[in-house]
Amino acid sequence: MRVAMIGTGYVGLVSGACFADFGHVVTCIDKDASKIERLEQGIMPIYEPGLEGLVADNVRDGRLFFALDGAEAIRQADAVFIAVGTPSRRGDGYADLTYVYEAAREIAGLIEGFTVVVTKSTVPVGTGDEIERIIRETRPDAEFAVVSNPEFLREGAAINDFKRPDRVVVGIEDERAHAPMTELYRPLNLNETPILFTGRRTSELIKYAANAFLAMKITFINEMADLCERVGADVQQVAKGIGLDNRIGSKFLHAGPGYGGSCFPKDTLALVHTAEDAGAPLRLVETTVEVNAARKRAMADRVIAALGGDAAGKTVCLLGVAFKPNTDDMRDAPSLDVAPALIAAGATVQAFDPEAMDEAKLLLPGVVFKTGPYEAVTDADVVVILTEWDQFRALDLKRVKDLARRPVIVDLRNVYRPEDVRRLGFQYTSIGRA
């Protein structure tokens, strides 16, 4: 099949490359000329393990193309995917659908013959109806079907998630879309991947409901961690004990400084507004949003407490600034709350992240960025593990002790065992553990 993918951000680029690897002919389209130029040179705009090689292989084999002007690709396409950004709208937190509707108008003027228009972007319930209205109004004679096909990609594991998904959700209102959508995902038949065909509005809500539930799960274990600290329990053992229950499961039960990233913060907020507008408020999700925001702000207080209650004149080392490992994504990362709060308290903050520092330098102008973890540790009064990159799990702690001004570690990801660190003479603080 011939596929046009509008948007070469995280979702569009990964999806386009994976569809090409399935054997389809894919053109990824973007209005950012510099991004298209870099992609044509094999330079990825994001860090995602395995993506550079996947793109290179499919470009070489003539299945993956990039275009600034997507008119020809859209005209020839059997399926056109909308994979543009839907950020939270400034001021009210609603999903900003400007780019989605712009793409719909562009598609309307270009499609030829029956075309499946697929929303891959995360959009509120009813967006597919509006896309259909826009295309029908712009081009009354067009033959098309609008489909919802939400993504469930974890940053850092996106390629595997696309090729070996737990499920594929496809929301249709026109049965003509069933066959082409089945053909697009036919390679997954080998893995017997469940493909759930449902109504379009249901599909749109599935995406938001899934992210909200996972966000609640993270927030739940974070609150359990606070309780564990008060009563002398171990949150990691609590998580293991409840996670072994198949009804609960172990994933997303890792206590930390709060969730961030491209999905959970904006999607929970958008779902809250959707529910309010529908007259069916989601109190659990509302509380999740509030608790998570407060938790990220409170992490700086933990660091200050480890400094004896006063950060003025002290040097803080942050190891990791991306919202999670194996990505360079800084969106809603805890570091965006922690670092400014520490600087406001009078501390000097120096940091290192394996992939996110270029973006972080723009977002955290007061932070001194170092070239490696040991450079960041040097002369620090406290070392804060903020992102659980693998290289931070295996630090030479004796070297850290020699380089730091004081042997103090605040482990906000619980990557070390307290007894091991304390045995080396560190003052050690973790999340939800004695």
URRA-V735482 format. One record per pair of residues at least 24 apart in sequence whose C-alpha atoms are under 7 Angstrom apart, sorted by sequence separation. I is the first residue (numbers start at 0). GAP is how many residues later the second one is. D is the distance in Angstrom with one decimal. If there is no record, write none. Layout:
# URRA-V735482
i: (I & I)
gap: (GAP & GAP)
d: (D & D)
This chain:
# URRA-V735482
i: (0 & 1 & 2 & 3 & 4 & 5 & 146 & 147 & 351 & 378 & 379 & 380 & 381 & 146 & 350 & 377 & 378 & 379 & 380 & 382 & 383 & 384 & 387 & 39 & 166 & 167 & 168 & 169 & 170 & 171 & 172 & 329 & 349 & 373 & 376 & 377 & 378 & 379 & 381 & 382 & 383 & 384 & 385 & 386 & 103 & 107 & 116 & 165 & 166 & 167 & 168 & 169 & 170 & 171 & 172 & 327 & 328 & 376 & 380 & 381 & 382 & 383 & 384 & 385 & 387 & 114 & 115 & 116 & 117 & 118 & 119 & 121 & 164 & 166 & 167 & 168 & 169 & 170 & 171 & 326 & 327 & 384 & 104 & 113 & 114 & 115 & 116 & 117 & 118 & 119 & 120 & 144 & 170 & 35 & 100 & 103 & 104 & 107 & 108 & 112 & 113 & 114 & 115 & 116 & 117 & 118 & 119 & 224 & 329 & 35 & 103 & 107 & 115 & 117 & 119 & 170 & 315 & 35 & 144 & 170 & 220 & 314 & 315 & 316 & 317 & 318 & 319 & 320 & 73 & 104 & 169 & 220 & 221 & 258 & 311 & 312 & 313 & 314 & 315 & 316 & 317 & 318 & 319 & 168 & 217 & 220 & 221 & 257 & 310 & 311 & 312 & 313 & 314 & 315 & 316 & 317 & 318 & 321 & 32 & 74 & 85 & 216 & 217 & 310 & 311 & 312 & 320 & 9 & 73 & 74 & 78 & 79 & 80 & 81 & 82 & 84 & 85 & 216 & 217 & 310 & 16 & 20 & 25 & 26 & 27 & 28 & 29 & 30 & 73 & 74 & 77 & 78 & 79 & 80 & 81 & 82 & 83 & 257 & 16 & 19 & 24 & 25 & 26 & 27 & 28 & 29 & 76 & 77 & 78 & 79 & 80 & 81 & 82 & 213 & 256 & 257 & 295 & 299 & 23 & 24 & 25 & 26 & 27 & 28 & 70 & 78 & 80 & 81 & 256 & 298 & 26 & 296 & 28 & 295 & 296 & 299 & 256 & 299 & 19 & 19 & 26 & 16 & 214 & 147 & 211 & 146 & 210 & 149 & 318 & 147 & 147 & 210 & 211 & 149 & 207 & 316 & 316 & 115 & 260 & 324 & 207 & 259 & 316 & 323 & 324 & 315 & 322 & 323 & 324 & 314 & 315 & 316 & 317 & 318 & 319 & 320 & 321 & 314 & 315 & 316 & 317 & 318 & 319 & 320 & 313 & 314 & 315 & 316 & 317 & 318 & 319 & 260 & 317 & 318 & 3 & 215 & 218 & 260 & 261 & 3 & 260 & 11 & 259 & 260 & 10 & 127 & 215 & 259 & 260 & 3 & 211 & 218 & 259 & 1 & 2 & 259 & 1 & 2 & 3 & 4 & 5 & 6 & 125 & 1 & 2 & 3 & 4 & 5 & 6 & 124 & 257 & 0 & 1 & 2 & 3 & 4 & 5 & 6 & 256 & 4 & 5 & 124 & 123 & 124 & 122 & 48 & 302 & 47 & 13 & 256 & 255 & 255 & 21 & 155 & 155 & 154 & 94 & 255 & 92 & 93 & 254 & 92 & 87 & 86 & 93 & 234 & 233 & 234 & 233 & 232 & 233 & 231 & 228 & 227 & 228 & 227 & 228 & 224 & 225 & 224 & 48 & 47 & 47 & 46 & 46 & 45)
gap: (24 & 24 & 24 & 24 & 24 & 24 & 24 & 24 & 24 & 24 & 24 & 24 & 24 & 25 & 25 & 25 & 25 & 25 & 25 & 25 & 25 & 25 & 25 & 26 & 26 & 26 & 26 & 26 & 26 & 26 & 26 & 26 & 26 & 26 & 26 & 26 & 26 & 26 & 26 & 26 & 26 & 26 & 26 & 26 & 27 & 27 & 27 & 27 & 27 & 27 & 27 & 27 & 27 & 27 & 27 & 27 & 27 & 27 & 27 & 27 & 27 & 27 & 27 & 27 & 27 & 28 & 28 & 28 & 28 & 28 & 28 & 28 & 28 & 28 & 28 & 28 & 28 & 28 & 28 & 28 & 28 & 28 & 29 & 29 & 29 & 29 & 29 & 29 & 29 & 29 & 29 & 29 & 29 & 30 & 30 & 30 & 30 & 30 & 30 & 30 & 30 & 30 & 30 & 30 & 30 & 30 & 30 & 30 & 30 & 31 & 31 & 31 & 31 & 31 & 31 & 31 & 31 & 32 & 32 & 32 & 32 & 32 & 32 & 32 & 32 & 32 & 32 & 32 & 33 & 33 & 33 & 33 & 33 & 33 & 33 & 33 & 33 & 33 & 33 & 33 & 33 & 33 & 33 & 34 & 34 & 34 & 34 & 34 & 34 & 34 & 34 & 34 & 34 & 34 & 34 & 34 & 34 & 34 & 35 & 35 & 35 & 35 & 35 & 35 & 35 & 35 & 35 & 36 & 36 & 36 & 36 & 36 & 36 & 36 & 36 & 36 & 36 & 36 & 36 & 36 & 37 & 37 & 37 & 37 & 37 & 37 & 37 & 37 & 37 & 37 & 37 & 37 & 37 & 37 & 37 & 37 & 37 & 37 & 38 & 38 & 38 & 38 & 38 & 38 & 38 & 38 & 38 & 38 & 38 & 38 & 38 & 38 & 38 & 38 & 38 & 38 & 38 & 38 & 39 & 39 & 39 & 39 & 39 & 39 & 39 & 39 & 39 & 39 & 39 & 39 & 40 & 40 & 41 & 41 & 41 & 41 & 42 & 42 & 43 & 44 & 46 & 47 & 49 & 52 & 52 & 53 & 53 & 54 & 54 & 55 & 56 & 56 & 56 & 57 & 59 & 59 & 60 & 61 & 62 & 62 & 63 & 63 & 63 & 63 & 63 & 64 & 64 & 64 & 64 & 65 & 65 & 65 & 65 & 65 & 65 & 65 & 65 & 66 & 66 & 66 & 66 & 66 & 66 & 66 & 67 & 67 & 67 & 67 & 67 & 67 & 67 & 68 & 68 & 68 & 69 & 69 & 69 & 69 & 69 & 70 & 70 & 71 & 71 & 71 & 72 & 72 & 72 & 72 & 72 & 73 & 73 & 73 & 73 & 74 & 74 & 74 & 75 & 75 & 75 & 75 & 75 & 75 & 75 & 76 & 76 & 76 & 76 & 76 & 76 & 76 & 76 & 77 & 77 & 77 & 77 & 77 & 77 & 77 & 77 & 78 & 78 & 79 & 80 & 80 & 81 & 107 & 107 & 108 & 145 & 155 & 156 & 157 & 165 & 170 & 171 & 172 & 175 & 175 & 176 & 176 & 176 & 177 & 178 & 179 & 179 & 197 & 198 & 198 & 199 & 200 & 200 & 202 & 203 & 204 & 204 & 205 & 205 & 206 & 206 & 207 & 277 & 278 & 279 & 280 & 281 & 282)
d: (6.3 & 6.0 & 6.4 & 6.1 & 5.9 & 6.3 & 5.6 & 6.7 & 6.1 & 6.2 & 4.8 & 5.2 & 6.6 & 5.1 & 5.5 & 4.7 & 4.5 & 5.2 & 4.9 & 6.2 & 5.9 & 6.4 & 6.1 & 6.7 & 5.9 & 6.4 & 6.0 & 6.0 & 5.8 & 6.4 & 6.1 & 7.0 & 5.8 & 6.8 & 6.4 & 4.9 & 4.5 & 6.8 & 4.8 & 4.7 & 4.7 & 4.9 & 5.6 & 6.8 & 6.0 & 4.9 & 6.9 & 6.7 & 5.0 & 4.7 & 4.9 & 4.9 & 4.8 & 5.3 & 6.3 & 5.1 & 6.6 & 5.6 & 6.7 & 5.7 & 6.1 & 5.8 & 5.7 & 6.5 & 6.9 & 6.5 & 5.6 & 6.0 & 5.9 & 6.2 & 6.8 & 6.3 & 6.8 & 5.8 & 6.1 & 6.2 & 6.2 & 4.7 & 5.0 & 6.8 & 4.1 & 6.6 & 6.5 & 4.6 & 4.7 & 5.0 & 4.8 & 4.6 & 5.0 & 5.4 & 6.7 & 6.1 & 3.8 & 6.3 & 6.6 & 6.7 & 6.2 & 6.2 & 6.6 & 6.0 & 5.1 & 6.6 & 6.1 & 6.0 & 5.7 & 5.9 & 5.1 & 6.4 & 6.8 & 6.6 & 6.3 & 5.8 & 7.0 & 6.4 & 6.2 & 6.9 & 6.7 & 6.5 & 6.2 & 4.9 & 5.7 & 5.6 & 6.1 & 6.0 & 6.3 & 5.8 & 5.8 & 5.9 & 7.0 & 6.9 & 6.4 & 6.8 & 4.9 & 6.9 & 6.0 & 5.9 & 5.0 & 4.6 & 4.8 & 5.0 & 4.5 & 5.4 & 4.5 & 6.4 & 5.6 & 5.7 & 6.4 & 5.5 & 5.8 & 4.0 & 5.5 & 6.2 & 5.8 & 6.2 & 5.5 & 6.6 & 6.3 & 5.7 & 6.2 & 5.5 & 6.9 & 6.3 & 5.8 & 5.8 & 5.2 & 7.0 & 6.8 & 7.0 & 6.3 & 4.7 & 5.6 & 6.3 & 6.0 & 6.1 & 6.8 & 6.7 & 6.8 & 6.6 & 6.9 & 5.2 & 6.6 & 6.4 & 6.0 & 5.9 & 6.2 & 5.9 & 6.7 & 5.5 & 6.0 & 5.4 & 5.2 & 4.6 & 4.9 & 4.6 & 4.9 & 5.1 & 6.0 & 6.0 & 5.7 & 6.3 & 4.5 & 5.0 & 4.6 & 4.8 & 4.9 & 5.4 & 7.0 & 6.4 & 5.8 & 6.0 & 5.8 & 5.6 & 4.7 & 6.7 & 6.4 & 5.6 & 5.5 & 5.0 & 6.5 & 6.1 & 6.2 & 5.4 & 6.3 & 5.7 & 6.4 & 7.0 & 6.2 & 6.3 & 5.6 & 6.3 & 6.8 & 5.6 & 5.6 & 6.2 & 6.5 & 6.2 & 6.4 & 6.1 & 5.5 & 5.8 & 6.4 & 6.8 & 6.2 & 5.6 & 6.9 & 6.5 & 5.9 & 7.0 & 6.7 & 6.2 & 6.4 & 7.0 & 5.4 & 6.1 & 6.1 & 5.8 & 5.7 & 6.3 & 5.7 & 6.1 & 6.4 & 5.6 & 5.8 & 5.6 & 5.9 & 5.5 & 6.7 & 6.9 & 4.9 & 4.9 & 6.0 & 6.2 & 6.3 & 6.0 & 6.7 & 6.6 & 6.6 & 5.3 & 5.2 & 4.8 & 4.9 & 4.9 & 5.3 & 6.3 & 6.1 & 7.0 & 6.2 & 5.9 & 6.2 & 5.7 & 4.4 & 6.6 & 6.4 & 6.6 & 5.9 & 6.9 & 6.3 & 6.7 & 5.7 & 5.7 & 4.8 & 5.1 & 6.6 & 5.4 & 6.3 & 7.0 & 5.7 & 4.6 & 6.2 & 5.9 & 6.6 & 6.4 & 4.9 & 6.9 & 5.2 & 6.7 & 4.8 & 6.1 & 6.5 & 6.0 & 6.0 & 6.9 & 5.9 & 5.4 & 5.1 & 4.7 & 4.8 & 5.2 & 5.1 & 5.4 & 6.7 & 6.3 & 6.8 & 5.9 & 6.1 & 6.4 & 5.6 & 4.9 & 6.5 & 6.7 & 6.7 & 5.4 & 6.4 & 5.9 & 6.6 & 6.2 & 6.5 & 5.6 & 6.8 & 6.1 & 5.5 & 5.2 & 6.3 & 4.6 & 5.6 & 6.2 & 5.7 & 6.5 & 6.2 & 5.1 & 6.6 & 6.4 & 5.6 & 6.8 & 6.5 & 5.0 & 5.9 & 6.1 & 4.7 & 6.6 & 6.8 & 6.2 & 5.0 & 5.2 & 6.1 & 6.8 & 6.5 & 6.3 & 5.8 & 3.9 & 6.9 & 6.7 & 6.0 & 5.5 & 5.7 & 6.8)
